[in-house]
Amino acid sequence: MQNLLIGTGIVLVVTGLLYPYLKQLPFGRLPGDIAFKSGDTSFFFPIVTCIAISIVLSIVLNLFR
């Protein structure tokens, strides 16, 4: 359990440090993501991005299994 928490912390720190570079990736703006804007209200649901990330993580985790 301790190793999992330490690993999660390291991943969060690295992600935070790389955030300026990671936000330039096309994730979150893929075709099929739902974006609705009306007046002062906006709604964004990145459904295709979630599916793409899920597929990539499934492949990577199965490689390490």
Secondary structure, 3 states (H helix, E strand, C coil): CHHHHHHHHHHHHHHHHHHHHHCCCCCCCCCCCEEEEECCEEEEECHHHHHHHHHHHHHHHHHCC
